[in-house]
Each structure stands twice: as C-alpha cells, then as structure tokens.
Amino acid sequence: MVKYLLRRLLLILPTVWIAVTIIFVIFRLVPGDPAELIAGEMAPREVVQAIRAQMGLDQPMHIQYVRYLGGLLRGDLGVSKVYGARVLDQLLLRFPATLELAIAAMLIAFIVGLTAGIISATRYNSLFDYLSMLGAIAGVCVPAFWLGLMLILFFSVGLGWLPSTGRGGLRTLVLPAVTLSAYQMAVIARMTRSSMLEVIQQDYIRTARAKGLTEWAVIYGHALKNAFIPTVTIAGLQFGFLLGGSIVVESVFAWPGLGSLMIDSIRHRDYTMVQGTAVLYTTVCLLINLLVDLVYSALDPRVRYG
C-alpha cells in the first residue's frame, strides 16, 4: 500500500506539469494584451510597455515558461497584477467557499441519488422507478445555469424564501448547492439503480433470502456493499467535476469561490491567476481519485494495491 501511495503521488507531479504547460501555452496564444487591459484603453504606450516588462511579457515565451516553472517549484505561484496580491493568498482565500459548495452539492447528490437508485432497483418497473428515472434524465439534460435561474425566479423572486446571491450561512448555500448537485444526483441514481439490479440477481442474494434473512438485511447488508463500488467511482469522479462545474454556478449566484475568480481572471487575461487556479484544480482532482482508489480496498477485500 505504501509503495502504491508513493507511486501515485509521484504521478501527480507530471500530470500537474502537463496541465500547467497546456494552460501556459494556450493563454499566450489567445489574442489580446493583458498589459493593455490593466493599463486601460487610454494609457500611454510607455505605461503599457512598463507593465509588460514588469509582468515579464516582453521576454520570449520559453524564458517566461522556465521562470514560471522555477517559481512553481519554490511554491511561488506568482503575483496577480489584477488583484495586486500573491496568487497563493487569493486561492487560499477563495478555495474554502468552492469546497463548501462542492461538499454540500455532493452530499445532496449522494443522499438523494443513492436513495432513489436503491428504491428504483428494489421496486423495478414501479411508478416510483419510472418517475425517478425521468427525473434523472431531466437532471442530466437541464443546463446548470438555466436551473439556477429558475430556482432564483421561484424561491427568491417569487416566494422570497431564500437569498439569490452571496455567501453567508446555510440559507445562501441551498440554491447553489441544489443547482450544482442536479447532474451528479441523476448520474448517481442511474448508476446505483443499474448496479443494484445486477447485484440482486446474483446467487448469493438468492441464498441470503433462502436462509430467511429480512429484505432489509439482504438489500442493505449484502447487496448494497457490492453495488456501492461503481457508485463510489462515479461519486469520486463527479466530485472533481463539481469543482470545475462550480464556475458556472458561482457566476449565477455570485458565489465568491474559485469559479468566479477564474472567470474574472480569464476576462482580464490574468495569466498567473488562471495558471495557479489550474494547478489547484488539477492537484485536488488527482488527490480525490487517489482517495477513491483507497476506498475500493475498504469496500472490496479482493482489491489490493501493490
């Protein structure tokens, strides 16, 4: 297990490097001069050139790349010229908000999706099964920004029950968390239903029922544990998507997280901030995938890593 952990942790480094390299190259090929955006449209040419020199944009691309990697190896993500602060400080300031939103959305998706999937599988072809799968299809198809706007229109504007924007307690978390969880909820429900239908047809489930065990003990004591493994895989991957998908939801609800920070940084061509955010997103997603692999061994004793 220790060797496996070390090997996976070492693989994170080249993956992050590839992600950083792609972002670095793409943003320097995009038209537009960030120095002009910072200086303003009416700024003299000398001011723009001074800002470009300060940001290192007057250097060849390979020199900029080497300098950035050197700072990254020292733990220095650079300084944001738009915010006038260290990138790492801004990321640490915004990351808790995004993490809070992602965890809340994942809990909603997991609880509702898992429950709906189990009930649908145990009541196959029932009215609940049809309705839950119809809801799952809607959750996959409906865009997050449209769902968020409809929830704001109904619960905030219409009923006045919940605030529509900002972050400040549980009430402000409800609408963005529900919006962000819709797609993941649908995926988890469909995966759980499919896995449970496959597992409850196995011989050991029929044996458990023949021994006189209650249906509750058969489903939740025997079938669920084995049907849970594909669901854990999906949940782990979806949590990474939640972090990335929060960009749209944070924009709709004015949630002060990494998503809104990245949108502003892209708009102002803030290279260092976008690259720092990409490093954080990539690292967190890789660590989540590693955690999912470790959960496998706890759910299935046959899974061993060497």
NUVOLO-646107 format. One record per residue (C-alpha): residue in three letters; x, y, z. Coordinates in pm, 1 decimal. Example, Ala and Ser with C-alpha at 12.3 -4.5 7.8 and 13.67 -1.06 7.14 Angstrom:
<"ALA" <1230.0 -450.0 780.0>>
<"SER" <1367.0 -106.0 714.0>>
//
This chain:
<"MET" <0.0 0.0 0.0>>
<"VAL" <281.7 240.8 88.5>>
<"LYS" <456.7 174.3 -242.6>>
<"TYR" <130.7 229.9 -426.6>>
<"LEU" <71.6 561.1 -249.1>>
<"LEU" <422.0 681.9 -327.0>>
<"ARG" <389.2 579.3 -689.9>>
<"ARG" <56.9 757.6 -729.8>>
<"LEU" <182.2 1069.7 -554.7>>
<"LEU" <481.3 1080.2 -788.5>>
<"LEU" <246.8 1052.1 -1087.6>>
<"ILE" <68.2 1366.2 -972.5>>
<"LEU" <374.7 1579.3 -1048.9>>
<"PRO" <398.2 1511.2 -1426.2>>
<"THR" <19.9 1539.6 -1459.6>>
<"VAL" <19.6 1882.6 -1295.8>>
<"TRP" <315.9 1983.0 -1513.7>>
<"ILE" <125.5 1884.0 -1831.6>>
<"ALA" <-181.6 2079.3 -1718.8>>
<"VAL" <27.0 2386.6 -1636.3>>
<"THR" <208.8 2367.1 -1969.2>>
<"ILE" <-114.0 2345.4 -2169.6>>
<"ILE" <-268.8 2640.4 -1985.3>>
<"PHE" <54.0 2839.6 -2019.1>>
<"VAL" <72.9 2792.5 -2395.8>>
<"ILE" <-299.7 2842.0 -2465.6>>
<"PHE" <-325.7 3170.6 -2279.8>>
<"ARG" <-23.4 3314.7 -2453.5>>
<"LEU" <-167.3 3225.0 -2790.7>>
<"VAL" <-502.2 3391.1 -2717.5>>
<"PRO" <-531.8 3736.9 -2881.9>>
<"GLY" <-517.1 4035.3 -2651.4>>
<"ASP" <-256.1 4203.4 -2436.8>>
<"PRO" <-314.5 4178.3 -2057.9>>
<"ALA" <-88.4 4481.5 -2006.5>>
<"GLU" <-328.5 4694.8 -2210.9>>
<"LEU" <-625.1 4566.0 -2012.1>>
<"ILE" <-453.1 4653.5 -1684.1>>
<"ALA" <-331.7 4993.9 -1800.7>>
<"GLY" <-659.0 5090.3 -1965.7>>
<"GLU" <-754.6 5190.2 -2317.8>>
<"MET" <-629.4 5549.5 -2286.1>>
<"ALA" <-297.0 5465.5 -2119.9>>
<"PRO" <22.6 5588.9 -2294.4>>
<"ARG" <230.6 5334.7 -2478.4>>
<"GLU" <516.7 5379.8 -2232.8>>
<"VAL" <293.5 5275.9 -1943.2>>
<"VAL" <180.1 4964.7 -2129.9>>
<"GLN" <541.1 4871.3 -2209.1>>
<"ALA" <637.8 4921.0 -1844.2>>
<"ILE" <359.1 4689.7 -1729.7>>
<"ARG" <458.4 4429.7 -1989.8>>
<"ALA" <817.5 4442.2 -1864.7>>
<"GLN" <701.4 4414.9 -1503.6>>
<"MET" <491.0 4108.8 -1587.7>>
<"GLY" <772.6 3956.9 -1791.7>>
<"LEU" <562.6 3953.6 -2108.1>>
<"ASP" <839.1 4123.5 -2307.4>>
<"GLN" <1050.8 3808.9 -2273.6>>
<"PRO" <1037.8 3515.3 -2518.8>>
<"MET" <780.8 3250.2 -2432.9>>
<"HIS" <1035.2 2983.3 -2336.8>>
<"ILE" <1201.7 3220.2 -2089.4>>
<"GLN" <863.4 3305.4 -1936.0>>
<"TYR" <789.6 2934.0 -1911.6>>
<"VAL" <1118.9 2848.2 -1738.3>>
<"ARG" <1079.1 3136.7 -1494.1>>
<"TYR" <725.4 3031.4 -1409.5>>
<"LEU" <823.9 2667.5 -1352.6>>
<"GLY" <1111.8 2779.7 -1133.9>>
<"GLY" <874.7 2978.7 -915.9>>
<"LEU" <628.8 2690.5 -908.1>>
<"LEU" <896.1 2454.1 -776.1>>
<"ARG" <964.8 2702.1 -495.4>>
<"GLY" <595.4 2716.6 -409.6>>
<"ASP" <558.2 3061.3 -565.0>>
<"LEU" <254.8 3082.2 -794.8>>
<"GLY" <330.1 3441.1 -884.8>>
<"VAL" <158.3 3772.0 -823.2>>
<"SER" <-174.9 3870.5 -974.4>>
<"LYS" <-145.9 4206.3 -1148.2>>
<"VAL" <-524.3 4247.2 -1147.1>>
<"TYR" <-574.7 4182.4 -775.1>>
<"GLY" <-233.1 4311.8 -671.6>>
<"ALA" <-175.4 4015.3 -438.5>>
<"ARG" <2.1 3681.4 -432.8>>
<"VAL" <-186.1 3416.8 -627.3>>
<"LEU" <-149.6 3164.0 -345.8>>
<"ASP" <-311.6 3403.4 -98.0>>
<"GLN" <-609.1 3459.7 -326.9>>
<"LEU" <-651.3 3086.0 -386.4>>
<"LEU" <-644.2 3010.0 -13.9>>
<"LEU" <-898.3 3287.0 39.3>>
<"ARG" <-1141.4 3161.1 -226.0>>
<"PHE" <-1091.9 2783.2 -205.0>>
<"PRO" <-1296.2 2729.3 117.2>>
<"ALA" <-1606.1 2876.8 -49.8>>
<"THR" <-1575.7 2646.2 -351.0>>
<"LEU" <-1501.2 2345.6 -129.3>>
<"GLU" <-1803.3 2424.5 87.4>>
<"LEU" <-2028.3 2443.7 -217.8>>
<"ALA" <-1887.1 2123.8 -369.7>>
<"ILE" <-1921.0 1923.2 -46.8>>
<"ALA" <-2278.9 2041.6 7.2>>
<"ALA" <-2369.6 1955.7 -352.7>>
<"MET" <-2202.3 1614.7 -325.5>>
<"LEU" <-2389.3 1532.1 -4.0>>
<"ILE" <-2721.8 1623.9 -163.2>>
<"ALA" <-2642.5 1429.1 -480.0>>
<"PHE" <-2517.8 1126.3 -287.6>>
<"ILE" <-2804.2 1104.1 -39.4>>
<"VAL" <-3084.6 1168.7 -287.8>>
<"GLY" <-2924.9 979.2 -577.4>>
<"LEU" <-2833.2 674.6 -369.8>>
<"THR" <-3176.7 656.6 -208.9>>
<"ALA" <-3358.2 695.8 -540.7>>
<"GLY" <-3137.0 434.9 -707.3>>
<"ILE" <-3191.2 175.0 -432.8>>
<"ILE" <-3567.4 222.5 -421.7>>
<"SER" <-3590.4 213.4 -803.0>>
<"ALA" <-3395.6 -112.5 -815.0>>
<"THR" <-3596.8 -280.9 -539.9>>
<"ARG" <-3923.0 -158.4 -694.6>>
<"TYR" <-3831.0 -224.0 -1055.3>>
<"ASN" <-4090.5 -108.5 -1313.4>>
<"SER" <-4296.8 63.6 -1046.5>>
<"LEU" <-4433.2 415.5 -1070.4>>
<"PHE" <-4150.6 541.6 -846.7>>
<"ASP" <-3896.7 374.4 -1075.4>>
<"TYR" <-4037.6 548.6 -1382.7>>
<"LEU" <-4062.0 886.8 -1211.4>>
<"SER" <-3711.6 872.2 -1061.3>>
<"MET" <-3552.0 774.6 -1391.7>>
<"LEU" <-3748.5 1050.4 -1565.9>>
<"GLY" <-3611.4 1291.7 -1308.0>>
<"ALA" <-3261.2 1153.2 -1365.4>>
<"ILE" <-3289.9 1216.3 -1739.2>>
<"ALA" <-3404.7 1572.1 -1669.0>>
<"GLY" <-3113.4 1623.9 -1429.2>>
<"VAL" <-2865.8 1520.1 -1697.6>>
<"CYS" <-3023.5 1729.3 -1973.3>>
<"VAL" <-3108.8 2055.4 -1795.6>>
<"PRO" <-2822.1 2311.1 -1807.7>>
<"ALA" <-2699.0 2424.9 -1466.9>>
<"PHE" <-2726.6 2796.1 -1545.6>>
<"TRP" <-3091.9 2759.7 -1654.0>>
<"LEU" <-3181.0 2554.3 -1347.0>>
<"GLY" <-3011.9 2810.2 -1124.2>>
<"LEU" <-3205.2 3096.5 -1281.3>>
<"MET" <-3535.1 2907.4 -1245.7>>
<"LEU" <-3465.4 2834.3 -878.8>>
<"ILE" <-3384.9 3201.3 -819.0>>
<"LEU" <-3701.4 3306.8 -1000.3>>
<"PHE" <-3920.0 3068.4 -799.4>>
<"PHE" <-3769.5 3056.9 -449.0>>
<"SER" <-3609.6 3402.8 -430.8>>
<"VAL" <-3813.5 3634.5 -650.5>>
<"GLY" <-4147.3 3456.1 -631.1>>
<"LEU" <-4165.9 3315.7 -278.4>>
<"GLY" <-3888.5 3515.6 -113.1>>
<"TRP" <-3777.5 3216.6 91.4>>
<"LEU" <-3409.1 3209.5 5.3>>
<"PRO" <-3147.5 3469.0 -95.5>>
<"SER" <-3041.5 3460.1 -457.5>>
<"THR" <-2677.7 3568.5 -431.9>>
<"GLY" <-2382.2 3586.4 -196.5>>
<"ARG" <-2238.8 3361.9 71.8>>
<"GLY" <-2340.8 3393.0 433.5>>
<"GLY" <-2482.2 3091.2 608.2>>
<"LEU" <-2692.7 2788.0 528.5>>
<"ARG" <-2974.6 2978.6 355.1>>
<"THR" <-2739.1 3119.7 92.7>>
<"LEU" <-2594.8 2772.8 30.1>>
<"VAL" <-2920.4 2593.7 -52.3>>
<"LEU" <-2991.8 2717.3 -406.1>>
<"PRO" <-2636.9 2695.3 -548.2>>
<"ALA" <-2582.0 2354.3 -385.9>>
<"VAL" <-2905.9 2213.5 -527.5>>
<"THR" <-2825.5 2357.1 -870.4>>
<"LEU" <-2475.4 2212.6 -870.0>>
<"SER" <-2594.5 1872.4 -744.4>>
<"ALA" <-2863.4 1814.3 -1010.5>>
<"TYR" <-2642.9 1647.9 -1271.9>>
<"GLN" <-2445.0 1444.5 -1018.1>>
<"MET" <-2766.3 1337.0 -845.1>>
<"ALA" <-2901.1 1199.8 -1172.5>>
<"VAL" <-2580.0 1013.8 -1257.5>>
<"ILE" <-2551.2 856.3 -912.1>>
<"ALA" <-2917.6 749.9 -916.1>>
<"ARG" <-2884.1 580.0 -1254.6>>
<"MET" <-2556.9 410.4 -1162.8>>
<"THR" <-2688.9 287.5 -825.8>>
<"ARG" <-3005.0 150.6 -986.7>>
<"SER" <-2808.4 -31.9 -1256.9>>
<"SER" <-2560.0 -179.5 -1007.3>>
<"MET" <-2831.0 -287.5 -763.8>>
<"LEU" <-3033.4 -457.5 -1038.9>>
<"GLU" <-2724.0 -655.4 -1137.4>>
<"VAL" <-2626.8 -749.8 -782.0>>
<"ILE" <-2970.1 -860.6 -659.6>>
<"GLN" <-2976.6 -1120.8 -938.8>>
<"GLN" <-2663.8 -1290.5 -804.0>>
<"ASP" <-2672.7 -1636.3 -643.5>>
<"TYR" <-2553.9 -1519.4 -301.7>>
<"ILE" <-2851.0 -1281.3 -278.0>>
<"ARG" <-3091.5 -1567.2 -350.5>>
<"THR" <-2908.5 -1774.3 -89.3>>
<"ALA" <-2941.7 -1496.3 168.7>>
<"ARG" <-3315.2 -1478.5 104.1>>
<"ALA" <-3346.1 -1857.6 120.9>>
<"LYS" <-3181.6 -1851.7 465.2>>
<"GLY" <-3469.4 -1639.6 590.5>>
<"LEU" <-3299.5 -1300.4 615.7>>
<"THR" <-3522.7 -997.0 606.7>>
<"GLU" <-3536.5 -796.9 284.9>>
<"TRP" <-3374.6 -504.4 467.4>>
<"ALA" <-3079.4 -722.4 568.8>>
<"VAL" <-3046.7 -865.9 218.9>>
<"ILE" <-3051.6 -527.8 43.6>>
<"TYR" <-2854.9 -313.6 286.7>>
<"GLY" <-2636.8 -580.2 444.7>>
<"HIS" <-2535.3 -779.3 136.7>>
<"ALA" <-2636.4 -623.1 -195.6>>
<"LEU" <-2558.7 -257.8 -130.2>>
<"LYS" <-2194.4 -307.7 -34.7>>
<"ASN" <-2110.7 -474.8 -365.9>>
<"ALA" <-2329.1 -241.2 -570.1>>
<"PHE" <-2162.9 50.4 -397.4>>
<"ILE" <-1824.8 18.0 -573.5>>
<"PRO" <-1930.0 158.3 -915.3>>
<"THR" <-2120.8 432.7 -735.4>>
<"VAL" <-1808.2 529.7 -540.5>>
<"THR" <-1619.8 551.4 -869.9>>
<"ILE" <-1879.0 784.8 -1016.4>>
<"ALA" <-1905.1 989.2 -696.7>>
<"GLY" <-1528.7 1039.4 -683.8>>
<"LEU" <-1510.8 1149.9 -1044.9>>
<"GLN" <-1818.1 1368.6 -1008.0>>
<"PHE" <-1666.4 1549.6 -710.5>>
<"GLY" <-1383.7 1659.6 -935.9>>
<"PHE" <-1641.8 1774.3 -1191.5>>
<"LEU" <-1821.9 1962.9 -915.3>>
<"LEU" <-1514.4 2175.4 -855.7>>
<"GLY" <-1491.3 2258.3 -1225.0>>
<"GLY" <-1866.8 2285.8 -1277.2>>
<"SER" <-1892.4 2533.0 -992.4>>
<"ILE" <-1757.8 2800.3 -1231.5>>
<"VAL" <-2099.8 2843.5 -1394.7>>
<"VAL" <-2299.0 2808.5 -1072.4>>
<"GLU" <-2078.3 3053.5 -885.2>>
<"SER" <-2128.9 3307.1 -1162.7>>
<"VAL" <-2508.2 3269.4 -1148.7>>
<"PHE" <-2527.8 3301.1 -769.2>>
<"ALA" <-2235.8 3544.9 -722.9>>
<"TRP" <-2066.8 3285.7 -501.0>>
<"PRO" <-1717.9 3411.7 -402.4>>
<"GLY" <-1522.1 3098.0 -487.9>>
<"LEU" <-1258.8 2981.3 -731.7>>
<"GLY" <-1507.9 2969.7 -1017.7>>
<"SER" <-1588.3 3340.0 -1009.6>>
<"LEU" <-1219.1 3412.3 -952.9>>
<"MET" <-1126.1 3217.9 -1266.1>>
<"ILE" <-1393.6 3390.7 -1475.8>>
<"ASP" <-1263.9 3732.6 -1372.5>>
<"SER" <-904.6 3624.5 -1432.8>>
<"ILE" <-981.9 3495.1 -1781.6>>
<"ARG" <-1169.1 3815.1 -1865.0>>
<"HIS" <-869.8 4028.2 -1764.6>>
<"ARG" <-607.0 3791.2 -1911.2>>
<"ASP" <-457.8 3737.8 -1565.9>>
<"TYR" <-221.3 3456.4 -1667.4>>
<"THR" <-69.3 3391.3 -1328.4>>
<"MET" <-406.8 3362.6 -1153.7>>
<"VAL" <-552.5 3127.4 -1415.6>>
<"GLN" <-242.4 2908.2 -1405.7>>
<"GLY" <-247.8 2897.6 -1025.7>>
<"THR" <-616.2 2801.5 -1025.7>>
<"ALA" <-547.0 2527.2 -1281.5>>
<"VAL" <-268.7 2388.2 -1061.6>>
<"LEU" <-502.2 2377.7 -761.7>>
<"TYR" <-791.1 2220.7 -954.9>>
<"THR" <-566.5 1954.4 -1107.2>>
<"THR" <-399.0 1864.4 -778.7>>
<"VAL" <-728.3 1835.8 -588.9>>
<"CYS" <-886.4 1617.7 -860.0>>
<"LEU" <-587.2 1382.7 -862.2>>
<"LEU" <-592.7 1351.6 -484.2>>
<"ILE" <-965.1 1274.7 -493.8>>
<"ASN" <-905.2 997.4 -748.3>>
<"LEU" <-636.3 855.4 -522.5>>
<"LEU" <-876.7 861.3 -227.4>>
<"VAL" <-1140.6 678.4 -434.2>>
<"ASP" <-891.3 402.1 -514.4>>
<"LEU" <-818.2 361.7 -144.2>>
<"VAL" <-1189.3 337.5 -64.9>>
<"TYR" <-1210.7 44.9 -307.7>>
<"SER" <-993.7 -169.8 -84.1>>
<"ALA" <-1219.2 -95.4 214.2>>
<"LEU" <-1536.0 -190.5 24.3>>
<"ASP" <-1395.1 -494.6 -155.9>>
<"PRO" <-1129.6 -705.4 24.4>>
<"ARG" <-1030.8 -853.7 -312.0>>
<"VAL" <-891.2 -519.0 -422.5>>
<"ARG" <-530.3 -488.2 -318.5>>
<"TYR" <-264.5 -244.4 -437.7>>
<"GLY" <99.4 -330.2 -451.3>>
//
